[in-house]
């Protein structure tokens, strides 16, 4: 997290990350990112290992009906 507060849900566990904090999301980890505050949230995503393309992503049903 570069700026703001991020709420990260990973495999059903919710964690709050603030500036200069990060987390690791393993392959296959069901995750979601939210901005619980009113301040702009800025994050940097870093991928390690094999390249993951858009068609490698599995979308799960959520409250936003994006599936």
C-alpha positions in Angstrom: 0.0 0.0 0.0 1.5 3.3 -1.1 -1.3 5.5 0.2 -4.5 5.0 2.2 -5.9 1.9 3.8 -6.6 -1.4 2.0 -9.0 -4.1 3.2 -7.7 -7.4 1.8 -9.8 -10.6 1.9 -7.8 -13.7 1.3 -9.5 -17.1 1.5 -12.1 -15.7 3.8 -9.7 -14.0 6.2 -9.9 -10.2 6.3 -6.8 -8.0 6.9 -6.3 -4.3 7.0 -3.1 -2.9 5.4 -1.8 0.6 5.8 0.9 2.6 4.1 4.2 0.7 3.7 2.5 -2.7 4.4 2.0 -5.6 2.1 0.8 -9.1 1.8 1.5 -12.2 -0.3 -1.3 -13.8 -2.3 -0.4 -17.3 -3.3 -1.5 -18.9 -6.6 -5.1 -20.0 -6.3 -5.8 -17.8 -3.3 -9.3 -16.4 -3.6 -8.8 -12.7 -2.8 -10.5 -9.3 -3.0 -9.3 -5.7 -2.4 -11.4 -2.9 -1.0 -11.0 0.7 0.1 -12.8 1.0 3.4 -11.9 4.7 3.9 -12.7 8.0 2.2 -9.0 8.6 1.3 -7.8 7.6 -2.2 -6.2 4.1 -2.1 -2.9 3.6 -4.0 -1.3 0.2 -4.3 1.5 -1.4 -6.3 0.9 -4.9 -7.5 4.1 -7.0 -8.0 3.9 -10.4 -9.7 6.5 -13.1 -9.2 7.1 -16.3 -11.0 5.2 -17.2 -14.2 3.3 -14.6 -16.1 -0.4 -14.7 -15.5 -2.6 -13.5 -18.3 -6.2 -12.2 -18.1 -7.6 -15.6 -19.3 -5.8 -17.3 -16.4 -7.9 -15.4 -13.9 -11.0 -17.1 -12.4 -13.7 -14.7 -11.4 -16.0 -15.8 -8.5 -19.5 -14.6 -7.8 -19.5 -11.5 -5.5 -21.8 -8.8 -4.2 -21.1 -6.7 -7.4 -22.6 -9.4 -9.8 -19.6 -9.3 -12.0 -19.7 -13.0 -12.9 
